Amino acid sequence: MQPEGVAGPEHTPLDSATRTPMAVSARSLCRSGDDHCARGRYAQAETLYHQALAVAQQVYGDRHVEVSVICNNLAVLYKHTGDFQKASDLYQRALAIIEELLGQDHPDTAAIYHNLGGLEHEQGRHAQGEPFARRALAITMRTFGPNHPKTAADMAALAAILDGQRKYDESESLYLRALSIFERDYGEKQYDIAVNVNNLAALKEAQGKLTEAEPLYRRALEIKESLFGAEHPDCAVTLNNLAVLLRKQGKYGEAKAAYRRALTLLSRSLRSEHPKILVCRDNYRTLLQLQRKQHGC
């Protein structure tokens, strides 16, 4: 589960000037869906997004930026829940609308490329995600320049995908550049920082630098807990990664507690066969086997 899915522009910022009651209703439903999704309430969010999409299509038709926004945000939800084909179809639909209406080099087009790269990353298909991530970064670099937070988000996204391909030198350089921009603009407590620090920790771990990785994982977890609360399912990703590291260091008791907590958080919001649950469960079993061997059982 190591490098996390990309943070950054998952929810595209498009909006319309239309102010009819139904248009306002569609926007309100979508915002409510965003709120539930951010809190890990995925079933409630899915219902709200589908309601928003139905209303938006009735108001605007099928080819409108508002429809693209809802398709994008619903795709984000399905990425979180592991419904990857549904997510891909919705991202592609959102992309087709935005490219038609705003062009291939618009920042909101870049946001969807960012998300498509993140979806491939989530499935471990890093090479397939790299062209999407590079396209997003090229657009934001031209639009905002090299030191903008949106550019940094795309740097971090590309770094995670390169990390997954063991292209560690370029990946680490991008992580550090992105982190410096985030810290300059956001301070210490921001989600992009948490994801970036987690991923930098995973890179250090992959290079065998375990003592450097541990404080980074702990920092990422502390930021997430301060932002979302200790019971949010997103904390489970970093908990799993920290547990793997602790197991490698021989700290079996701490690792066991972290795995159990991660599994509890994941099981509250994801189906039992979700890839994140399966990975965490397999990691926990590996730890238990090592403990039995250690005690001669």
Long-range contacts (C-beta under 8 A, 24 or more apart in sequence): 1-237, 1-240, 1-241, 1-276, 1-279, 1-280, 2-199, 2-202, 2-205, 2-206, 2-241, 2-244, 3-121, 3-160, 3-163, 3-164, 3-198, 3-199, 3-202, 3-203, 4-160, 4-195, 4-198, 4-199, 4-237, 4-238, 5-79, 5-118, 5-121, 5-122, 5-160, 5-195, 6-114, 6-115, 6-117, 6-118, 6-121, 6-133, 6-153, 6-156, 6-157, 6-160, 6-195, 7-153, 7-156, 7-157, 7-191, 7-192, 7-194, 7-195, 7-196, 8-114, 8-150, 8-153, 8-154, 8-156, 8-157, 8-192, 9-110, 9-111, 9-114, 9-115, 9-150, 9-153, 10-72, 10-73, 10-76, 10-111, 10-114, 10-115, 10-118, 11-69, 11-72, 11-73, 11-76, 12-68, 12-69, 12-72, 12-73, 12-94, 12-98, 12-108, 12-111, 12-112, 13-108, 13-111, 14-65, 14-66, 14-68, 14-69, 14-98, 14-108, 15-65, 15-66, 15-69, 16-60, 16-64, 16-65, 16-66, 18-59, 18-60, 18-66, 20-59, 22-55, 22-58, 22-59, 23-56, 23-59, 23-60, 23-66, 25-55, 26-52, 26-53, 26-55, 26-56, 26-59, 26-66, 26-70, 27-52, 27-66, 29-55, 30-56, 30-69, 30-70, 30-73, 33-73, 33-74, 33-77, 34-73, 37-73, 37-76, 37-77, 37-80, 38-228, 39-228, 39-232, 40-228, 40-232, 40-233, 40-234, 40-268, 40-269, 41-269, 42-77, 42-80, 42-81, 42-269, 42-270, 45-77, 46-74, 46-77, 46-81, 49-73, 49-74, 49-77, 50-74, 63-97, 63-100, 63-101, 64-97, 64-101, 65-97, 65-98, 65-101, 65-102, 65-108, 67-97, 68-93, 68-94, 68-97, 68-98, 68-101, 69-94, 71-97, 72-111, 72-112, 72-115, 75-115, 75-119, 76-115, 79-115, 79-118, 79-119, 79-122, 81-270, 81-271, 81-274, 82-270, 82-271, 82-273, 82-274, 82-275, 82-276, 84-119, 84-122, 84-123, 87-119, 88-116, 88-119, 91-115, 91-116, 91-119, 92-116, 105-139, 105-142, 105-143, 106-139, 107-139, 107-140, 107-143, 107-144, 107-150, 109-139, 110-135, 110-136, 110-137, 110-139, 110-140, 110-143, 110-154, 111-136, 113-139, 114-153, 114-154, 114-157, 117-157, 117-158, 117-161, 118-157, 120-161, 121-157, 121-160, 121-161, 121-164, 122-275, 123-275, 124-164, 126-161, 126-162, 126-164, 126-165, 127-165, 129-161, 130-158, 130-161, 130-162, 130-165, 133-157, 133-158, 133-161, 134-158, 147-181, 148-181, 149-181, 149-182, 149-185, 149-186, 149-192, 151-181, 152-177, 152-178, 152-181, 152-182, 152-192, 153-178, 153-192, 155-181, 156-192, 156-195, 156-196, 156-199, 159-196, 159-199, 160-199, 163-199, 163-202, 163-203, 163-206, 166-206, 168-203, 168-206, 168-207, 171-203, 172-200, 172-203, 175-199, 175-200, 175-203, 176-200, 188-223, 189-223, 189-226, 189-227, 190-223, 190-227, 191-223, 191-224, 191-227, 193-223, 194-219, 194-220, 194-223, 194-224, 194-227, 194-238, 195-220, 197-223, 198-237, 198-238, 198-241, 201-241, 201-245, 202-241, 205-241, 205-244, 205-245, 205-248, 210-245, 210-248, 210-249, 213-245, 214-242, 214-245, 214-246, 214-249, 217-241, 217-242, 217-245, 218-242, 231-265, 231-268, 232-265, 233-265, 233-266, 233-268, 233-269, 233-270, 235-262, 235-265, 236-261, 236-262, 236-263, 236-265, 236-266, 236-276, 236-280, 237-262, 237-276, 239-265, 240-276, 240-279, 240-280, 240-283, 243-283, 243-284, 243-287, 244-283, 247-283, 247-286, 247-287, 247-290, 252-287, 252-290, 252-291, 252-294, 255-287, 256-284, 256-287, 256-288, 256-291, 259-283, 259-284, 259-287, 260-284
